């Protein structure tokens, strides 16, 4: 499956920039451990990473086997998998190295760059385990959950819904190549990401191919999911989307 690989590559790829080749060898006063996650409050952890502690620890457990402690000299050598995930999530949240360099336990910009690349590759590798459509045998469970959600919130349910679809703009730094293509109607640079989710907001599918200047309907017309629907693969149900997704283009 390529959907899982696309989402993280799309969200992170345009943020990552080449930084100094040096790892600041021999910098004085380097602490053995730059910081401990257990010294960070729950509120600060969420502000910096957009994850609570339980989800952070789960993500760490999933990707730790792919993250080896780096033995290169300099400020990168003492970064554990926990440090790498923490600074990478902060980088995803801010899109900038500078805040991290100044505030993340004296970790160098080069170290953040290396860690971000390593963690991103690890997340991409495991993403197909979590970003996928339910199996056909689970369709009835998904449809019933969507129907019950409608009854609970609006006193009526919509039958045969297999997923909810919409697009969202993920803010990025202006890329060096064709930045105007990434400037969206809200006047900031982004990737317009198409998402399909379940009744509990579990992500079933992502499509991150197009920059922010493209409209939702254009992205829908060019998505593999639309082709799959046209072939009748999901004949047992519907995808519920916004008007803009389907306007003048059918399902």
N, C-alpha and C positions, 0 to 999 in steps of 0.2 A: 504494500500500500504506500502511496506517495503522499496522501493527505497529511499524515502526521509530520512528514519531513517538510512539507510546504509551509505549515503554519509557523513553526519555529524559525525556519529560514527566513520567512517573510517578516516576522516580527523583529528578528534580531539582526538579520544580515545587513540591512542598510544602516543599522546603528553602529556596527563594529567598524572601526577605522584602524588603519595601520598606525602603530605608534613606534616609539623608540625601539631600536633593535637591542639596546643594552638593557640588562637587568640590574643596573646600578650596583655592580660588583663592589663588595667591600665597603658599603656604606656604614658609617659608625653608628653605634647606639641602637642596633636592631634588636627589638624584643624577641624573645624566643617564640612567643605566640602573640600575634598582633592584637587579638581580642578573643573573647569567648562568647559564644552565642548565649550562654546561660547568664551572662552579665547584662544582657540587653532585655529591657522590659518588654512585655507583650505589646504594649502600645507602640513603642519605638520600632519593634520588629515589624509590625504591620505597616507603619508609616514608611519604612525603608524598603520593604520587600513586597508589600501588598499580600502577604500570606500570614496566617496565624501560625503559632508554634507547631501545632499538630500537623498541618499541611506542609510546613517547612521540613519537619523531621521526616515525614513520609517521602517527600521529594528527595531528600538527602539519602534516605535508605535505598531508594530505587536507583539513583545514579552513582552512588558511591563506588560500586565495583568498577565503573569506567573511569574513575578519577584516581590517579595514583599520585602519591605525594612527590612533588617535584624536587629533585636533588641538585638543581642548578644553583650556583652561588648567587647571592643577592637577596632582595626582598621577596622573591618568589619561593625560596627554598623552604620556608616554614609554613606555607599555606596548606592547610589540611583540606579535605573535601568540603567540610563545613564552611571554611573561610571562602573557598572558591564559589560555592553556591550563593553565599550571602552577598559577596561583592558583585556577582553577576546579576542577581535579582535587583540589587540597587541600581546597577547600570541600566537594566531593562526599564526600571521605573523612572529614571531621570534622563536617560539618553546622553549622559555626560560623564566624562572621567573626572573632571576637576573636583566636584564635590566629594567623590570617593577618595581621591588622593589626599584631600585635606582632612577628612573626617573618619576614615576607616582604619584606624590603628597604624598610621604611617606606612601604608601599602603603596608602592610606587605605581605610577600610571602604566608602566610597562607590565607590571604584575597583574593589574586589573585586566589589561588587554589579553594577556595569555590565559588568565582564568576564565574570562568571558568566552573565549573561543573554545576552550576545553569543555566547559559546562554546556554551552550551546550544542556542541556535537553530541554530548552524552544525552541531552534531552531529546534531540532529534532521533537518536537511535532507539529510544524507548517509547516514543510517542505513539507508534502504531498499537501498542498494548492498550492505550487508553482512548485514542481518537478513532472511532470506528462505528459503523452502523450496527444496530442490533441484528442478530440472526433472525431468519424468517420465523423460527419457532417462538421468538420473543415478541413478534408483532402484536399479538393479541394483548399482551401485558402493557405495551407502550400505548396502544390505542385506548385501552381502558383507563390508563392513568391520565391521558390528555382529556378524555371525556369527563372524568371525575374532577379534574382541575377546572373545567368550564362550569360544571355544576356548582362547585364550591365558590368560585369567584363571581360568576355571572348568572347563576340559577338556571343555566342551561348548558348542555354539552354539545360539542361539535364532533360528529362521528368520524371514525376511520383516519384520525390524524396520526401520522408516523413521525412527524418532526416539525419544528418551527424554524423558519429560515429568515434571515435578515443580514444586512451588512453593517459593519462598524468601522470607523476610521481609527487606525492605530498610528498615533503620532510618531514621527521619526525626525531625525535631523535632516536637513536638506542635503540630498546626495550631490556629489560632485558632477555626476553625469545627468543631464536633462532634469534639473531640479523642478522646472516648471510643470513637468508631467505629474509630479507628486503633490502639487499645490491643489488642495481641495476647495470646495465652495465655501468652507469656513475660514479660508485663508491661512491654513497652516499645512505643512507637509505631512503626508501620511501614506499608508498602504490601506486600500479599501478591502477589508477582509470579509468574505462571505462565510457565515457560520450556520450550521444546522444543529439544533439542540433538541434534547428530549424534554419531557415534562418536568424533570428536576434540574434542568439546565446542564445536564451532561452533554458534552460536545460530541456529536456524531460525525461531523464532517467539517473540513475547512477548505477554503480556496483563497490563496493569497497571491495570485498571479499578477494583479493589476495595481498600478499606483492610484493615489487618491483623487486624481482628476476624473477618473471614470465613474459613471453612475452605476447604481445598483443593478438596474435592468440590463446594462451592457455586460456586467460581470456574470449575471445569471444566464444570459444567452450563450456565453462562452464557457460555462462550467460543465464538467463531466456529469454532474448530478442531473442536469437538465436532459442530457442525452440518455442517461440511464432511465429517467422517467418516461421519455418518449419511446423507449424500447419496451416499456411495460414491466420492468423489473419490480416496481412497487405498485403493481396493479391492485394490491389489497388495501391501499390507503392513499393519503394525500400528504403533501407538505403545505403547511399553513404559512403564508408569507405576507409581507406588507404590500400595499397597492403599488408602490414604486417598483418592486421586484417584477411584478407581472404586467404592469401597464403596457398595453398595446403589443404584448409579445406572447400572450397565452401562457400555458403552463409548460 
